Amino acid sequence: MSTAKVAISIDNQLLKEVDLLVKEKIYPNRSNVIQEAVKEKLAKITKARLERECSKLDTDFEQAMAEEGFSQEIESWPNY
């Protein structure tokens, strides 16, 4: 995986907490702490977006479509 260097500004107290994670050997360095935090935040944003989109679905319609597809499919299954 390729990486890029970036410069960020970070609150002093937050940086102390990051440094504590490194000092306690939970992470090998600041970059890993921040990279992991960004990954987790992006995953949460993606999940929240998916949840919002799913909440727009008409569950009765989706259930009916699933049952219709399943009933048609099961008729084509071979008998054992």
Secondary structure as UniProt FT lines:
FT   HELIX           12..23
FT   TURN            24..25
FT   HELIX           30..55
FT   HELIX           59..75
//
